[in-house]
Amino acid sequence: MGELVSAEEEGTMAFLKRFLFWVITSLVLLFGVAAILFLTIDKTIRIEPGTIKEEFKVQGTGRSRYSEPHLRRLGLIRLEGRPRHFSWAKV
């Protein structure tokens, strides 16, 4: 048969149910708002794939794809003098 629960235990259970309801509801709302903000910001600042490449690409048919100032702004350096022939790779 059913168990008898004291009034104190019943009050504690009611409090826990209310507390969990508010915690779960708050988390759902928080993550929902965060997701909406993320998607909105992502859509707003999205750059077309070719925009940056076309803007900073070096004109001409030389070896270099991007200009020196652009590479420096990105914190990159140009590697010079790559070996073209590897003696150890020959069979």
C-alpha positions as CSV (number, residue, x, y, z in Angstrom):
1,M,0.0,0.0,0.0
2,G,1.0,3.7,-0.1
3,E,3.6,5.0,2.2
4,L,2.8,7.7,4.7
5,V,4.9,10.8,4.3
6,S,5.3,13.4,7.0
7,A,4.4,17.0,6.4
8,E,8.0,18.1,6.7
9,E,9.1,15.6,4.0
10,E,6.2,16.6,1.8
11,G,7.3,20.3,2.2
12,T,10.9,19.4,1.4
13,M,9.8,17.5,-1.7
14,A,7.6,20.3,-2.9
15,F,10.5,22.8,-2.5
16,L,12.9,20.5,-4.4
17,K,10.4,20.1,-7.3
18,R,9.9,23.9,-7.5
19,F,13.7,24.5,-7.3
20,L,14.5,21.9,-10.0
21,F,11.7,23.3,-12.2
22,W,13.2,26.8,-12.0
23,V,16.8,25.6,-12.5
24,I,15.9,23.6,-15.6
25,T,13.7,26.4,-17.0
26,S,16.5,29.0,-16.5
27,L,19.0,26.8,-18.2
28,V,16.8,26.2,-21.2
29,L,16.1,29.9,-21.5
30,L,19.7,30.8,-21.1
31,F,21.0,28.4,-23.7
32,G,18.1,29.3,-26.1
33,V,19.0,33.0,-25.9
34,A,22.7,32.2,-26.2
35,A,22.1,30.1,-29.3
36,I,19.9,32.8,-30.9
37,L,22.6,35.5,-30.2
38,F,25.3,33.3,-31.6
39,L,23.4,32.6,-34.8
40,T,22.5,36.2,-35.2
41,I,26.1,37.4,-34.7
42,D,27.5,34.6,-36.9
43,K,25.1,35.5,-39.7
44,T,25.9,39.2,-39.4
45,I,29.7,39.0,-39.5
46,R,29.9,36.2,-42.0
47,I,32.3,37.0,-44.9
48,E,31.9,35.7,-48.3
49,P,34.5,33.0,-49.0
50,G,36.4,34.8,-51.7
51,T,36.4,38.4,-50.3
52,I,39.6,38.3,-48.3
53,K,41.5,36.3,-50.8
54,E,40.6,38.6,-53.7
55,E,41.3,41.7,-51.7
56,F,44.8,40.8,-50.6
57,K,46.0,38.6,-53.4
58,V,49.1,39.8,-55.1
59,Q,48.6,40.7,-58.8
60,G,50.7,38.9,-61.3
61,T,51.8,35.3,-61.9
62,G,54.7,35.2,-59.5
63,R,55.4,32.7,-56.7
64,S,53.8,34.9,-54.0
65,R,50.1,34.6,-53.4
66,Y,49.7,37.3,-50.7
67,S,51.5,40.6,-50.1
68,E,54.1,41.0,-47.4
69,P,52.1,43.7,-45.5
70,H,49.1,41.4,-45.4
71,L,51.1,38.4,-44.1
72,R,52.7,40.7,-41.4
73,R,49.3,41.8,-40.3
74,L,48.3,38.2,-39.8
75,G,51.5,37.6,-37.8
76,L,52.9,35.3,-40.5
77,I,56.3,35.2,-42.2
78,R,57.2,34.1,-45.6
79,L,59.4,31.0,-45.8
80,E,62.2,31.4,-48.3
81,G,64.5,28.8,-49.8
82,R,62.5,25.7,-49.6
83,P,64.5,22.7,-50.9
84,R,63.1,21.6,-54.3
85,H,65.1,18.3,-54.5
86,F,65.4,15.8,-51.7
87,S,68.4,13.5,-52.2
88,W,67.1,11.2,-49.5
89,A,63.8,10.7,-51.3
90,K,65.4,9.3,-54.5
91,V,65.2,5.5,-54.9
